[in-house]
């Protein structure tokens, strides 16, 4: 027979995990809206009961809000449209060159050049500027004295965009790990 202490610990872990999962779902407004609409329909169904016994039976047989929320998440995740959107979101966007390369791909090529793998992100920051200039993106160096706040501004179609040093350093790190 399992001691009560062990059973209580199993229950505590279960409910802690469940609370965390429900908390993650509650911050997604589209799921909360779906679950709320279902709750409203259930309340209307209970309201239409002709007797108190019927009303109690209808309430007893309903799923709790948390179950409705999980059900909505499962249904929403299984939609082919959502899966397609997730695939599209993972693809690089924002082609900056005439041959269709994105800024991330430019950084990846800079990191993968022979000898560049040995350089750190601060050492590649200036060559990156030169690469942007070579691609005729009219780069502008902003906050050159403070690396933590530094960023480059560059032409992107008819507007200007920026890339911060922090984002650049994260991409350098990512592509370095990838090339090992």
Contact map, one row per residue, 1 for C-alpha under 8 A:
111000000000000000000000000000000000000000000000000000000000000000000000000000000000000000000000000000000000000000000000000000000000000000000000000000000000000000000000000000000000
111101100000000000000000000000000000000000000000000000000000000000000000000000000000000000000000000000000000000000000000000000000000000000000000000000000000000000000000000000000000
111111100000000000000000000000000000000000000000000000000000000000000000000000000000000000000000000000000000000000000000000000000000000000000000000000000000000000000000000000000000
011111110000000000000000000000000000000000000000000000000000000000000000000000000000000000000000000000000000000000000000000000000000000000000000000000000000000000000000000000000000
001111111000000000000000000000000000000000000000000000000000000000000000000000000000000000000000000000000000000000000000000000000000000000000000000000000000000000000000000000000000
011111111100000000000000000000000000000000000000000000000000000000000000000000000000000000000000000000000000000000000000000000000000000000000000000000000000000000000000000000000000
011111111110000000000000000000000000000000000000000000000000000000000000000000000000000000000000000000000000000000000000000000000000000000000000000000000000000000000000000000000000
000111111111000000000000000000000000000000000000000000000000000000000000000000000000000000000000000000000000000000000000000000000000000000000000000000000000000000000000000000000000
000011111111100000000000000000000000000000000000000000000000000000000000000000000000000000000000000000000000000000000000000000000000000000000000000000000000000000000000000000000000
000001111111110000000000000000000000000000000000000000000000000000000000000000000000000000000000000000000000000000000000000000000000000000000000000000000000000000000000000000000000
000000111111111000000000000000000000000000000000000000000000000000000000000000000000000000000000000000000000000000000000000000000000000000000000000000000000000000000000000000000000
000000011111111100000000000000000000000000000000000000000000000000000000000000000000000000000000000000000000000000000000000000000000000000000000000000000000000000000000000000000000
000000001111111110000000000000000000000000000000000000000000000000000000000000000000000000000000000000000000000000000000000000000000000000000000000000000000000000000000000000000000
000000000111111111000000000000000000000000000000000000000000000000000000000000000000000000000000000000000000000000000000000000000000000000000000000000000000000000000000000000000000
000000000011111111100000000000000000000000000000000000000000000000000000000000000000000000000000000000000000000000000000000000000000000000000000000000000000000000000000000000000000
000000000001111111110000000000000000000000000000000000000000000000000000000000000000000000000000000000000000000000000000000000000000000000000000000000000000000000000000000000000000
000000000000111111111000000000000000000000000000000000000000000000000000000000000000000000000000000000000000000000000000000000000000000000000000000000000000000000000000000000000000
000000000000011111111100000000000000000000000000000000000000000000000000000000000000000000000000000000000000000000000000000000000000000000000000000000000000000000000000000000000000
000000000000001111111110000000000000000000000000000000000000000000000000000000000000000000000000000000000000000000000000000000000000000000000000000000000000000000000000000000000000
000000000000000111111111000000000000000000000000000000000000000000000000000000000000000000000000000000000000000000000000000000000000000000000000000000000000000000000000000000000000
000000000000000011111111100000000000000000000000000000000000000000000000000000000000000000000000000000000000000000000000000000000000000000000000000000000000000000000000000000000000
000000000000000001111111110000000000000000000000000000000000000001001100000000000000000000000000000000000000000000000000000000000000000000000000000000000000000000000000000000000000
000000000000000000111111111000000000000000000000000000000000000000000000000000000000000000000000000000000000000000000000000000000000000000000000000000000000000000000000000000000000
000000000000000000011111111100000000000000000000000000000000000000000000000000000000000000000000000000000000000000000000000000000000000000000000000000000000000000000000000000000000
000000000000000000001111111100110000000000000000000000000000000000001100100000000000000000000000000000000000000000000000000000000000000000000000000000000000000000000000000000000000
000000000000000000000111111110110000000000000000000000000000000000001000000000000000000000000000000000000000000000000000000000000000000000000000000000000000000000000000000000000000
000000000000000000000011111110010000000000000000000000000000000000000000000000000000000000000000000000000000000000000000000000000000000000000000000000000000000000000000000000000000
000000000000000000000001111111110000000000000000000000000000000000000000000000000000000000000000000000000000000000000000000000000000000000000000000000000000000000000000000000000000
000000000000000000000000011111111000000000000000000000000000000000000000000000000000000000000000000000000000000000000000000000000000000000000000000000000000000000000000000000000000
000000000000000000000000000111111100000000000000000000000000000000000000000000000000000000000000000000000000000000000000000000000000000000000000000000000000000000000000000000000000
000000000000000000000000110111111110000000000000000000000000000000001001100000000000000000000000000000000000000000000000000000000000000000000000000000000000000000000000000000000000
000000000000000000000000111111111111000000000000000000000000000000001000000000000000000000000000000000000000000000000000000000000000000000000000000000000000000000000000000000000000
000000000000000000000000000011111111100000000000000000000000000000000000000000000000000000000000000000000000000000000000000000000000000000000000000000000000000000000000000000000000
000000000000000000000000000001111111110000000000000000000000000000001001000000000000000000000000000000000000000000000000000000000000000000000000000000000000000000000000000000000000
000000000000000000000000000000111111111000000000000000000000000010011001000000000000000000000000000000000000000000000000000000000000000000000000000000000000000000000000000000000000
000000000000000000000000000000011111111100000000000000000000000010000000000000000000000000000000000000000000000000000000000000000000000000000000000000000000000000000000000000000000
000000000000000000000000000000001111111110000000000000000000000000000000000000000000000000000000000000000000000000000000000000000000000000000000000000000000000000000000000000000000
000000000000000000000000000000000111111111000000000000000000000000010000000000000000000000000000000000000000000000000000000000000000000000000000000000000000000000000000000000000000
000000000000000000000000000000000011111111100000000000000000000010000000000000000000000000000000000000000000000000000000000000000000000000000000000000000000000000000000000000000000
000000000000000000000000000000000001111111110000000000000000000000000000000000000000000000000000000000000000000000000000000000000000000000000000000000000000000000000000000000000000
000000000000000000000000000000000000111111111000000000000000000000000000000000000000000000000000000000000000000000000000000000000000000000000000000000000000000000000000000000000000
000000000000000000000000000000000000011111111100000000000000010000000000000000000000000000000000000000000000000000000000000000000000000000000000000000000000000000000000000000000000
000000000000000000000000000000000000001111111110000000000000000000000000000000000000000000000000000000000000000000000000000000000000000000000000000000000000000000000000000000000000
000000000000000000000000000000000000000111111111000000000000000000000000000000000000000000000000000000000000000000000000000000000000000000000000000000000000000000000000000000000000
000000000000000000000000000000000000000011111111100000000100000000000000000000000000000000000000000000000000000000000000000000000000000000000000000000000000000000000000000000000000
000000000000000000000000000000000000000001111111100000100110000000000000000000000000000000000000000000000000000000000000000000000000000000000000000000000000000000000000000000000000
000000000000000000000000000000000000000000111111100000100000000000000000000000000000000000000000000000000000000000000000000000000000000000000000000000000000000000000000000000000000
000000000000000000000000000000000000000000011111110000000000000000000000000000000000000000000000000000000000000000000000000000000000000000000000000000000000000000000000000000000000
000000000000000000000000000000000000000000001111111101100100000000000000000000000000000000000000000000000000000000000000000000000000000000000000000000000000000000000000000000000000
000000000000000000000000000000000000000000000001111101100000000000000000000000000000000000000000000000000000000000000000000000000000000000000000000000000000000000000000000000000000
000000000000000000000000000000000000000000000000111111100000000000000000000000000000000000000000000000000000000000000000000000000000000000000000000000000000000000000000000000000000
000000000000000000000000000000000000000000000000111111110000000000000000000000000000000000000000000000000000000000000000000000000000000000000000000000000000000000000000000000000000
000000000000000000000000000000000000000000000000001111111000000000000000000000000000000000000000000000000000000000000000000000000000000000000000000000000000000000000000000000000000
000000000000000000000000000000000000000000000000111111111100000000000000000000000000000000000000000000000000000000000000000000000000000000000000000000000000000000000000000000000000
000000000000000000000000000000000000000000000110111111111110000000000000000000000000000000000000000000000000000000000000000000000000000000000000000000000000000000000000000000000000
000000000000000000000000000000000000000000000000000111111111000000000000000000000000000000000000000000000000000000000000000000000000000000000000000000000000000000000000000000000000
000000000000000000000000000000000000000000000000000011111111100000000000000000000000000000000000000000000000000000000000000000000000000000000000000000000000000000000000000000000000
000000000000000000000000000000000000000000001100100001111111110000000000000000000000000000000000000000000000000000000000000000000000000000000000000000000000000000000000000000000000
000000000000000000000000000000000000000000000100000000111111110000000000000000000000000000000000000000000000000000000000000000000000000000000000000000000000000000000000000000000000
000000000000000000000000000000000000000000000000000000011111110000000000000000000000000000000000000000000000000000000000000000000000000000000000000000000000000000000000000000000000
000000000000000000000000000000000000000000000000000000001111111000000000000000000000000000000000000000000000000000000000000000000000000000000000000000000000000000000000000000000000
000000000000000000000000000000000000000001000000000000000111111100000000000000000000000000000000000000000000000000000000000000000000000000000000000000000000000000000000000000000000
000000000000000000000000000000000000000000000000000000000000111110110000000000000000000000000000000000000000000000000000000000000000000000000000000000000000000000000000000000000000
000000000000000000000000000000000000000000000000000000000000011111110000000000000000000000000000000000000000000000000000000000000000000000000000000000000000000000000000000000000000
000000000000000000000000000000000011001000000000000000000000001111111000000000000000000000000000000000000000000000000000000000000000000000000000000000000000000000000000000000000000
000000000000000000000100000000000000000000000000000000000000000111111100000000000000000000000000000000000000000000000000000000000000000000000000000000000000000000000000000000000000
000000000000000000000000000000000000000000000000000000000000001111111110000000000000000000000000000000000000000000000000000000000000000000000000000000000000000000000000000000000000
000000000000000000000000000000000010010000000000000000000000001111111111000000000000000000000000000000000000000000000000000000000000000000000000000000000000000000000000000000000000
000000000000000000000100110000110110000000000000000000000000000011111111100000000000000000000000000000000000000000000000000000000000000000000000000000000000000000000000000000000000
000000000000000000000100100000000000000000000000000000000000000001111111110000000000000000000000000000000000000000000000000000000000000000000000000000000000000000000000000000000000
000000000000000000000000000000000000000000000000000000000000000000111111111000000000000000000000000000000000000000000000000000000000000000000000000000000000000000000000000000000000
000000000000000000000000000000100110000000000000000000000000000000011111111100000000000000000000000000000000000000000000000000000000000000000000000000000000000000000000000000000000
000000000000000000000000100000100000000000000000000000000000000000001111111110000000000000000000000000000000000000000000000000000000000000000000000000000000000000000000000000000000
000000000000000000000000000000000000000000000000000000000000000000000111111111000000000000000000000000000000000000000000000000000000000000000000000000000000000000000000000000000000
000000000000000000000000000000000000000000000000000000000000000000000011111111100000000000000000000000000000000000000000000000000000000000000000000000000000000000000000000000000000
000000000000000000000000000000000000000000000000000000000000000000000001111111100100000000000000000000000000000000000000000000000000000000000000000000000000000000000000000000000000
000000000000000000000000000000000000000000000000000000000000000000000000111111100110000000000000000000000000000000000000000000000000000000000000000000000000000000000000000000000000
000000000000000000000000000000000000000000000000000000000000000000000000011111110110000000000000000000000000000000000000000000000000000000000000000000000000000000000000000000000000
000000000000000000000000000000000000000000000000000000000000000000000000001111111110000000000000000000000000000000000000000000000000000000000000000000000000000000000000000000000000
000000000000000000000000000000000000000000000000000000000000000000000000000001111111000000000000000000000000000000000000000000000000000000000000000000000000000000000000000000000000
000000000000000000000000000000000000000000000000000000000000000000000000000000111111100000000000000000000000000000000000000000000000000000000000000000000000000000000000000000000000
000000000000000000000000000000000000000000000000000000000000000000000000000111111111110000000000000000000000000000000000000000000000000000000000000000000000000000000000000000000000
000000000000000000000000000000000000000000000000000000000000000000000000000011111111111000000000000000000000000000000000000000000000000000000000000000000000000000000000000000000000
000000000000000000000000000000000000000000000000000000000000000000000000000000011111111100000000000000000000000000000000000000000000000000000000000000000000000000000000000000000000
000000000000000000000000000000000000000000000000000000000000000000000000000000001111111110000000000000000000000000000000000000000000000000000000000000000000000000000000000000000000
000000000000000000000000000000000000000000000000000000000000000000000000000000000111111111000000000000000000000000000000000000000000000000000000000000000000000000000000000000000000
000000000000000000000000000000000000000000000000000000000000000000000000000000000011111111100000000000000000000000000000000000000000000000000000000000000000000000000000000000000000
000000000000000000000000000000000000000000000000000000000000000000000000000000000001111111100000000000000000000000000000000000000000000000000000000000000000000000000000000000000000
000000000000000000000000000000000000000000000000000000000000000000000000000000000000111111110000000000000000000000000000000000000000000000000000000000000000000000000000000000000000
000000000000000000000000000000000000000000000000000000000000000000000000000000000000011111110000000000000000000000000000000000000000000000000000000000000000000000000000000000000000
000000000000000000000000000000000000000000000000000000000000000000000000000000000000001111111000000000000000000000000000000000000000000000000000000000000000000000000000000000000000
000000000000000000000000000000000000000000000000000000000000000000000000000000000000000011111100000001010000000000000000000000000000000000000000000000000000000000000000000000000000
000000000000000000000000000000000000000000000000000000000000000000000000000000000000000000111110000001000000000000000000000000000000000000000000000000000000000000000000000000000000
000000000000000000000000000000000000000000000000000000000000000000000000000000000000000000011111000001100000000000000000000000000000000000000000000000000000000000000000000000000000
000000000000000000000000000000000000000000000000000000000000000000000000000000000000000000001111110111100000000000000000000000000000000000000000000000000000000000000000000000000000
000000000000000000000000000000000000000000000000000000000000000000000000000000000000000000000111110111100000000000000000000000000000000010000000000000000001100000000000000000000000
000000000000000000000000000000000000000000000000000000000000000000000000000000000000000000000011111111000000000000000000000000000000001000000000000000000000000000000000000000000000
000000000000000000000000000000000000000000000000000000000000000000000000000000000000000000000011111110000000000000000000000000000000000000000000000000000000000000000000000000000000
000000000000000000000000000000000000000000000000000000000000000000000000000000000000000000000000111110000000000000000000000000000000000000000000000000000000000000000000000000000000
000000000000000000000000000000000000000000000000000000000000000000000000000000000000000000000011111111000000000000000000000000000000000000000000000000000000000000000000000000000000
000000000000000000000000000000000000000000000000000000000000000000000000000000000000000000000011111111101100000000000000000000000000000000000000000000000000000000000000000000000000
000000000000000000000000000000000000000000000000000000000000000000000000000000000000000000011111100111111100000000000000000000000000000000000000000000000000000000000000000000000000
000000000000000000000000000000000000000000000000000000000000000000000000000000000000000000000111000011111110000000000000000000000000000000000000000000000000000000000000000000000000
000000000000000000000000000000000000000000000000000000000000000000000000000000000000000000010000000001111111000000000000000000000000000000000000000000000000000000000000001000000000
000000000000000000000000000000000000000000000000000000000000000000000000000000000000000000000000000011111111100000000000000000000000000000000000000000000000000000000000000000000000
000000000000000000000000000000000000000000000000000000000000000000000000000000000000000000000000000011111111110000000000000000000000000000000000000000000000000000000000000000000000
000000000000000000000000000000000000000000000000000000000000000000000000000000000000000000000000000000111111111000000000000000010000000000000000000000000000000000000001001100000000
000000000000000000000000000000000000000000000000000000000000000000000000000000000000000000000000000000011111111100000000000000000000000000000000000000000000000000000000001100100000
000000000000000000000000000000000000000000000000000000000000000000000000000000000000000000000000000000001111111110000000000000000000000000000000000000000000000000000000000000000000
000000000000000000000000000000000000000000000000000000000000000000000000000000000000000000000000000000000111111110010000000000010000000000000000000000000000000000000000000000000000
000000000000000000000000000000000000000000000000000000000000000000000000000000000000000000000000000000000011111110011000000000000000000000000000000000000000000000000000000100110000
000000000000000000000000000000000000000000000000000000000000000000000000000000000000000000000000000000000001111111011000000000000000000000000000000000000000000000000000000000110010
000000000000000000000000000000000000000000000000000000000000000000000000000000000000000000000000000000000000111111111000000000000000000000000000000000000000000000000000000000000000
000000000000000000000000000000000000000000000000000000000000000000000000000000000000000000000000000000000000000111111000000000000000000000000000000000000000000000000000000000000000
000000000000000000000000000000000000000000000000000000000000000000000000000000000000000000000000000000000000000011111110000000000000000000000000000000000000000000000000000000000000
000000000000000000000000000000000000000000000000000000000000000000000000000000000000000000000000000000000000011111111110000100000000000000000000000000000000000000000000000000000000
000000000000000000000000000000000000000000000000000000000000000000000000000000000000000000000000000000000000001111111111000000000000000000000000000000000000000000000000000000010000
000000000000000000000000000000000000000000000000000000000000000000000000000000000000000000000000000000000000000000111111000000000000000000000000000000000000000000000000000000000000
000000000000000000000000000000000000000000000000000000000000000000000000000000000000000000000000000000000000000000111111101100000000000000000000000000000000000000000000000000000000
000000000000000000000000000000000000000000000000000000000000000000000000000000000000000000000000000000000000000000001111111100000000000000000000000000000000000000000000000000000000
000000000000000000000000000000000000000000000000000000000000000000000000000000000000000000000000000000000000000000000011111110000000000000000000000000000000000000000001100110000000
000000000000000000000000000000000000000000000000000000000000000000000000000000000000000000000000000000000000000000000001111111000000000000000000000000000000000000000000100000000000
000000000000000000000000000000000000000000000000000000000000000000000000000000000000000000000000000000000000000000000011111111100000000000000000000000000000000000000000000000000000
000000000000000000000000000000000000000000000000000000000000000000000000000000000000000000000000000000000000000000010011111111110000000000000000000000000000000000000000000000000000
000000000000000000000000000000000000000000000000000000000000000000000000000000000000000000000000000000000000000000000000111111111000000000000000000000000000000000001001000000000000
000000000000000000000000000000000000000000000000000000000000000000000000000000000000000000000000000000000000000000000000011111111100000000000000000000000000000000000000000000000000
000000000000000000000000000000000000000000000000000000000000000000000000000000000000000000000000000000000000000000000000001111111110000000000000000000000000000000000000000000000000
000000000000000000000000000000000000000000000000000000000000000000000000000000000000000000000000000000000010010000000000000111111111000000000000000000000000000000000000000000000000
000000000000000000000000000000000000000000000000000000000000000000000000000000000000000000000000000000000000000000000000000011111111100000101000000000010000000000000000000000000000
000000000000000000000000000000000000000000000000000000000000000000000000000000000000000000000000000000000000000000000000000001111111110000000000000000000000000000000000000000000000
000000000000000000000000000000000000000000000000000000000000000000000000000000000000000000000000000000000000000000000000000000111111111000000000000000000000000000000000000000000000
000000000000000000000000000000000000000000000000000000000000000000000000000000000000000000000000000000000000000000000000000000011111111111100000000000000100000000000000000000000000
000000000000000000000000000000000000000000000000000000000000000000000000000000000000000000000000000000000000000000000000000000001111111111100000000000000000000000000000000000000000
000000000000000000000000000000000000000000000000000000000000000000000000000000000000000000000000000000000000000000000000000000000111111110000000000000000000000000000000000000000000
000000000000000000000000000000000000000000000000000000000000000000000000000000000000000000000000100000000000000000000000000000000011111110000000000000000000000000000000000000000000
000000000000000000000000000000000000000000000000000000000000000000000000000000000000000000000000000000000000000000000000000000000001111111000000000000000000000000000000000000000000
000000000000000000000000000000000000000000000000000000000000000000000000000000000000000000000001000000000000000000000000000000000001111111100000000000000111000000000000000000000000
000000000000000000000000000000000000000000000000000000000000000000000000000000000000000000000000000000000000000000000000000000000001100111110000000000000110000000000000000000000000
000000000000000000000000000000000000000000000000000000000000000000000000000000000000000000000000000000000000000000000000000000001001100011111000000000011110000000000000000000000000
000000000000000000000000000000000000000000000000000000000000000000000000000000000000000000000000000000000000000000000000000000000000000001111100000000011100000000000000000000000000
000000000000000000000000000000000000000000000000000000000000000000000000000000000000000000000000000000000000000000000000000000001000000000111111000001111000000000000000000000000000
000000000000000000000000000000000000000000000000000000000000000000000000000000000000000000000000000000000000000000000000000000000000000000011111000001111000000000000000000000000000
000000000000000000000000000000000000000000000000000000000000000000000000000000000000000000000000000000000000000000000000000000000000000000001111111011100000000000000000000000000000
000000000000000000000000000000000000000000000000000000000000000000000000000000000000000000000000000000000000000000000000000000000000000000001111111001000000000000000000000000000000
000000000000000000000000000000000000000000000000000000000000000000000000000000000000000000000000000000000000000000000000000000000000000000000011111001000000000000000000000000000000
000000000000000000000000000000000000000000000000000000000000000000000000000000000000000000000000000000000000000000000000000000000000000000000011111111000000000000000000000000000000
000000000000000000000000000000000000000000000000000000000000000000000000000000000000000000000000000000000000000000000000000000000000000000000011111111000000000000001000000000000000
000000000000000000000000000000000000000000000000000000000000000000000000000000000000000000000000000000000000000000000000000000000000000000000000011111000000000000001100000000000000
000000000000000000000000000000000000000000000000000000000000000000000000000000000000000000000000000000000000000000000000000000000000000000000010011111100000000000011000000000000000
000000000000000000000000000000000000000000000000000000000000000000000000000000000000000000000000000000000000000000000000000000000000000000001111111111110000000000011000000000000000
000000000000000000000000000000000000000000000000000000000000000000000000000000000000000000000000000000000000000000000000000000000000000000001110000011111000000001111000000000000000
000000000000000000000000000000000000000000000000000000000000000000000000000000000000000000000000000000000000000000000000000000001000000000111100000001111100000001111000000000000000
000000000000000000000000000000000000000000000000000000000000000000000000000000000000000000000000000000000000000000000000000000000000000000111100000000111110000111100000000000000000
000000000000000000000000000000000000000000000000000000000000000000000000000000000000000000000000000000000000000000000000000000000001000011110000000000011111000111000000000000000000
000000000000000000000000000000000000000000000000000000000000000000000000000000000000000000000000000000000000000000000000000000000000000011100000000000001111111110000000000000000000
000000000000000000000000000000000000000000000000000000000000000000000000000000000000000000000001000000000000000000000000000000000000000010000000000000000111111110000000000000000000
000000000000000000000000000000000000000000000000000000000000000000000000000000000000000000000001000000000000000000000000000000000000000000000000000000000011111100000000000000000000
000000000000000000000000000000000000000000000000000000000000000000000000000000000000000000000000000000000000000000000000000000000000000000000000000000000011111100000000000000000000
000000000000000000000000000000000000000000000000000000000000000000000000000000000000000000000000000000000000000000000000000000000000000000000000000000000011111110000000000000000000
000000000000000000000000000000000000000000000000000000000000000000000000000000000000000000000000000000000000000000000000000000000000000000000000000000001111111111000000000000000000
000000000000000000000000000000000000000000000000000000000000000000000000000000000000000000000000000000000000000000000000000000000000000000000000000000001111001111100000000000000000
000000000000000000000000000000000000000000000000000000000000000000000000000000000000000000000000000000000000000000000000000000000000000000000000000000111100000111110000000000000000
000000000000000000000000000000000000000000000000000000000000000000000000000000000000000000000000000000000000000000000000000000000000000000000000000000111000000011111011000000000000
000000000000000000000000000000000000000000000000000000000000000000000000000000000000000000000000000000000000000000000000000000000000000000000000000011110000000001111111000000000000
000000000000000000000000000000000000000000000000000000000000000000000000000000000000000000000000000000000000000000000000000010000000000000000000001111110000000000111111100000000000
000000000000000000000000000000000000000000000000000000000000000000000000000000000000000000000000000000000000000000000000000000000000000000000000000100000000000000011111110000000000
000000000000000000000000000000000000000000000000000000000000000000000000000000000000000000000000000000000000000000000000000000000000000000000000000000000000000000111111111000000000
000000000000000000000000000000000000000000000000000000000000000000000000000000000000000000000000000000000010000000000000100010000000000000000000000000000000000000111111111100000000
000000000000000000000000000000000000000000000000000000000000000000000000000000000000000000000000000000000000000000000000110000000000000000000000000000000000000000001111111110000000
000000000000000000000000000000000000000000000000000000000000000000000000000000000000000000000000000000000000000000000000000000000000000000000000000000000000000000000111111111000000
000000000000000000000000000000000000000000000000000000000000000000000000000000000000000000000000000000010011000000000000000000000000000000000000000000000000000000000011111111100000
000000000000000000000000000000000000000000000000000000000000000000000000000000000000000000000000000000000011001000000000100000000000000000000000000000000000000000000001111111110000
000000000000000000000000000000000000000000000000000000000000000000000000000000000000000000000000000000000000000000000000100000000000000000000000000000000000000000000000111111111000
000000000000000000000000000000000000000000000000000000000000000000000000000000000000000000000000000000000000000000000000000000000000000000000000000000000000000000000000011111111100
000000000000000000000000000000000000000000000000000000000000000000000000000000000000000000000000000000000001001100000000000000000000000000000000000000000000000000000000001111111110
000000000000000000000000000000000000000000000000000000000000000000000000000000000000000000000000000000000000001100001000000000000000000000000000000000000000000000000000000111111111
000000000000000000000000000000000000000000000000000000000000000000000000000000000000000000000000000000000000000000000000000000000000000000000000000000000000000000000000000011111111
000000000000000000000000000000000000000000000000000000000000000000000000000000000000000000000000000000000000000000000000000000000000000000000000000000000000000000000000000001111111
000000000000000000000000000000000000000000000000000000000000000000000000000000000000000000000000000000000000000100000000000000000000000000000000000000000000000000000000000000111111
000000000000000000000000000000000000000000000000000000000000000000000000000000000000000000000000000000000000000000000000000000000000000000000000000000000000000000000000000000011111
